[in-house]
C-alpha cells in the first residue's frame, strides 16, 4: 500500500472497492515510514477516542512532503487551527469556541440557514435545468458562513474559492508544486482578509461570530487575534465543501435509489434519518489523521510513538462487521451504532449541529420546491480529485 494508490482515476470515481481490499488486508497497513492506513470501524473508533492518539499535523506533512515543507504558509496556517491541537490547548480553545457558538442559539442559526436557502432557490426560479452543485450546494454553506461572520455575501465566491484551494492540502496524496503554491496563496489571502475584519470589529462590534469570538471569555481566558483568524479560516475550510459536497452526494444517492427518494417525498419526517444514512453511505469526509503520542497497543495492533495513522472514515462507514449490507442505502437501518461521519472523541466536529441543520433545510426545501427533480446524466459525473473530501464538480438536474 502506498500514497499513490489513493490518487488513481478509479479511486476518485469510486473509492469503496479499494476500501474493501484495505479492510480485508489487515487491521492496519504500512503506507510509508512510520505511516499507516486503516479502514476498519472498530480500530478507527477506538483510536479516535484514545487520548494517547493526538494531532501532530506537521509530522503528517513531513511524511508526505518532507521536512522542508513544514514552513510553507498553508501548513503553518492549518497547524494553528483548533483542528490540529491537543489538550490542554485544544480543551481551552474548544470551550471558548463552543461558548461562542452556543451564544448564537439555534433560533438565530435556523433563520440564517432558511433565509439563505430560500434566496438561492428563488434564484433558480422556474428554470427547466440548473447545476445543483454550483448553483445551489456550493454557494449555500459559504453564504451562510459569511452571514454568521457578517462579511459581505458578495465576497462568498472569492472566500469559498480560497478555502477550496487551501483544503486540498489535507489530501493523503501529496499536491504537486502548482497545487501547493495555490494553497499557500489561499492561506495568506484568507488570513489577510480576516485580520482586516478583526480590525473593523474591534472598532465596531456587532452580532456576529467574529465579534463573539473577540468578546468571549471563559474563566478569564480569551481568544487571541491569531486564534480568531485561524478559526475563522477553519469555519470556511471545514464548513464550506464538507456541507456542499454532502448535499451533492446525498442527491446522487437519492437519484440512484428512486424508491428511497419517493419514500422521503411521501414522508418528510424521514429526513433526519435519511441524512444520517446518506452520510454513512457516501460521506463528504473520507479521512482523518492521528499520531501516536506514545507507544500503544490497542486491540491486536501495536503503534510506536510518532506513528502517523491515516484513518479512512469512508471505509469504516461501510465496514460489514458493524453495518449489515453496508453497500445498501437503507433508511430503516438501526441507528444504534452511529457512523463516524462527524468523527469521534474530543475532536468530534464542532460544527455538527450547524451542518445537520444546513443539510436538513437544504434537502427539505429542494424537494419541496422541485418535487419532480431528476438528474440529467448520472453516468457522466466527474468527481473531485481528492481523497479526503468526496464530491462531484457538477450535477446538472432538470425540474420539469
N, C-alpha and C positions, 0 to 999 in steps of 0.2 A: 504494500500500500504506500502511495506517495502523493504529494500535494497535487501533482498534475492529474491524478485520477478524478479530481473534483473540478476540472475545467474543460471537459470534453463537451461537444455539442449534444451528445446523447444524455449526459448528466444534466445539463441545463434544461433540456426538454422534459426529462422525467428522471429525477434522482432516485426514485424508490426501488428500482431493481438493484442499483449499487448498494443502497442501504441494506437490502435483504441479504446480499452477499457478505457485507461487513458484519451484520449480526451473526450470520452463520459461521463466519471465520473465527470468531472468538470473542471473549468479553471485552478485550482491549487490544488494539493493534498498533505497532510502531509505524510512524509516518515520517520520522526524521530523528536527528539526535535529541534524545530526551523529550521527544514529542510523540504523542499517541492520539489515536482516534477511537471513539466508542459510539455504538449506535443502539445499545441495549437500555431499555427503560429503567430497569432495576438499578443498574450501575450509575446512570446519569442522575436519577432522582436522589440516590444516596450521596453522590459526590457533591451535588448542588447544596445539600443540607449539611455537609460535613464542614465544621469550622476550620479544619486543617487544610481545606482546599480554598484558595483565595485568588485574588487578582494580582498578577504581575504582568500587566499588559505589555510593557516594554520588552519583557522576556519573550513573549509570543511574537513580537515584532522581530527580535533577533533571530528567532527560529525560522522565520520566513524570508527576512530581508538582509540579515547580517547586522552586526553591532553598530556600524556606521549610520544606519538608517534611523536609529532612535532619536537623533537630534532634529529630524525633519519636523516642520511645523504641524503637519497633520497628526503625527503620532504624539507629539507633546500636547497638543490640544485635547485629543481624546483621553490622554492619560490623566488630565486634570478633572475629568467629569466624575460624577457620583458612580457611574457605571464601572469605573476602574479602581475604586477604593476598597480598602479593607477596614475592619474595626481597628481602633476606635474612631478614626476619621470618618469612615462610612456611617457609623452609628450617629455621630453628631450631625453630619450634613443631611442624612436622610430624615432625621427628626425635624430639622428646620424646614426642609422641603415639604414634608408631609403636613406640617403646620400651615405652610403657605397654601397648599392645595386645598386643605380642609376649610380654610377661611373662605374660599370661593363658594362652597356649598353646592350641592347637586342641582339646586334650582337654577342658579346662575349658569352652571355648565350646560344644563339641558336647554336653556333658552338660546344660548350662543350656538350650540350644535344644531338645533332645529331651525333657527333663522338662516344659518349658513347653508344648510341642506336645501331649504325652500328656495333660496335665491339661485342656487346652482341648477335646480330642476326647472325653475322658471326660465332660466337662460336657454334651456333646450326647447322650450315652447312646444310647438306641435311638429317639430322636425321628424321626418319619417325615419331618419337614421342619424346616429351620432356615435362618438367614441366613448364608451363607458369609462375607460381608464383615464384618458387625457382630458375629457370634458367634465368628468364628474368625480371619479375616485381619487385622482391625483390632486386636484385643487382643493377638495373638501377639507382634509385634515390640516393642510398648511394654512388655509384661510382661517380655520378655527384657532390654530395656534397664534396667528397674527392678532386675532381679536382678543385672545386671552392675554397676550403681551401688550396689547394696544399699540401695535405698529401698523402702518398703513397697509390695507389689504392689497393695494396695487403693488406692494413690494413682495407679495407672496411668491410670485413666479421666480423672481431672482433668488430669494432666500431658499425656496424649495430646491431650485436647481443646484445651488451651492451645497445644500445638505445632501443631495443625491451624490454629488461628486466626492464629498467627504466620507459618507458612509461606505463607499466602495472599499475603503481601507480596511474594513472589517473582514473582507473575504479571506477564506482559507488559502486559496490560490493567490500568490503574490501578484500585485499590479505591475504592469510594465512601466517604463520610465515616463511615458506620456500620462498614464493614469495617476502615478504618484505626484507628478507636477501639478496636475489639475486638482488633486486632493489637497495639496499644500496651499494652493491659491485659494481654494474654497474655505479652508480653515482660517486663513488670515482675513479673508473678506468678512466672514461671519463674526469673528472676534472684533474687528474694527467697527462693524455695524453696531454690535450690542454695547461696546464701550461708549459709543455715541448716545445710544438710548439711555444708558445709565446716567450720563451727564444731564440729560433732559429730565429724567425722573427725580434726580436729587434736587433740581431746581423747582420742579412742579410735580409732586407725587400724584398718582391717580388711582383708579380702582382696577388695577391690572396685576398680573403675576410678577412683573419685574419690580413694580413699586412694593408689592407684598414681600418679595424676596429681600429687598433692601431694608424693609422695616421689621421683618420677623425676628423674634428673639426667643430663645429657649434657655432658661436658667443662666441668663447673662451672655449666652453665645449668640453671635450674629454672623451672617454671611459676608465674606469679603467681596469686593468688586470682581476679583478674578473668579471667585466661586459663582457669583451671579452670572457672569458672562459665560463661563464654561457650561453651566446648566441650562442657560437659555439656548445655547447651541445644542445641548443634549435634547431639549424638547423638540427641536426641529429634526434632528437626525433619528431620534427614537420614535417620535410620534408621526412623522411625515410618511415615509414609504412603508412602514410596517402596516399602518391602517389602510393606506390606499391600495397596497398590494393585496391585503386581505379582502377588501371589497371586490377586487377583480377575481381573486382565487375563489371566493365564495360564489360569485356569479357564474364562473366557469363550472364549478362543481354542480350547481343547480341546473345549468343548461344541459350538462351531461347526464343528469338524473331527473328527467322530466316528472317522474312520479313524486319525487320529493319536492320538486318545485310546486306542483299542484297542491300537495298536502299543505305546504306553507301558505299558499294563497287562500286555501279554504279555512285554515286555522292560524291566524297571525300570532296566537298565543304560543305557537311552537318556536317562534323566532329566537328567543334566548338559547333554547336547547340546540336549535339548528346552527346558530353561530358557534357554540362550543364544539359541535361535531365537525363543522367545516374547518375550524382552526386546528383540530386534531388531524383531519383527513388531508389537508393540503395547506399548512400554515405558512404565513409570510416569513416568520423567523425560523430558520433551519438549523442554526448552530450557535452554541455558546462556548466560551473558553474559560478554563480554570487551571491554576497551578498548585501543585502540592507544596505547602509551606513547610512540611517536614516529611520524613519517611512515614508512609502509611500503608496499611494492608487491608483495605475494605473488601469483605467477601473473600473471593478466591483470587484476587489480583494484588499485586504489590507495586507501589509507586515510590520512587526515590525522591527525596526533596529536590525541588526545582523542575520536576516533570510537568510538562505542559500537556493538558488533555483537551482536545477538540471534541466537544460533545454534540452529536448530531441529533438535535431535538426532533427534526422531521422524521428521522428513523425511529426514535424512541416512541413517537406517537403512532407508529404503525407496527409496534412490537406485538406479535401474536400471543406472546406469553401474558400480556396484560389486556390487550384489546382483541377479543374474538373477531374473526373475519375482518382484520384491520383495513383491508383494501376496499371495504364496502362502506358507502356513506349511509349511515343509519341513525335517523333522528330519535329512534326509540332506544338507542344504546344506553346502558346503565351509566349514570353519572357518578357511581361510587368511587371510581378512580379518575380524577381529572387529568387532562392532558398536561404536558409541560409547555404549552404554547406561551404562557406568561412567565416561564421559569419556575424556580422554587427556592426556598431558603431566604437568606437575608437580602438577596438581590432580586426577589420577586418583583415583577415590573411595577414601578412606582405609578405609571400611568394606566394601569389595567382598567380602572374604573372609567376613565375618560375614553379609552379605546373601545371598551364594550359598549359604552353609550353611543359613540360615533357609529359603530357598526350596526347597532340596533336601529338607530334613527335613519341611517343611510339606506339600509336594505328595506325597512318597512316603508319608507317614503317612496323609494324607487318602484317597488312592486305595486304600491297603491296608485302611483301616478301613471305607470306604464304596465298594466296587467298583462298585456299581450307581448311584452318584450321577449325577443329571441335573438340569438347570435347570427351574424352574417356568415362567418366562416370559422368554425372551431378547429378545423384541421390545419389552418394556416397560421396558428398562433406563434408569435416569436417571444420566447422567454428571455428575461434579462440574463446576461452572462455573469451571474453572481451565485455564490454558493452559501452565503449567509442569509440573504433575503431572496425570497422566491416571488416572482410576479411576471406579468406579461407587459410588453411595451405598448400594446394596443388591443382593444377589444371592441370591434365595431358591432353595434346592435341595431335592430330595426324594431319599431314600436307600433307598426300598423297591425 
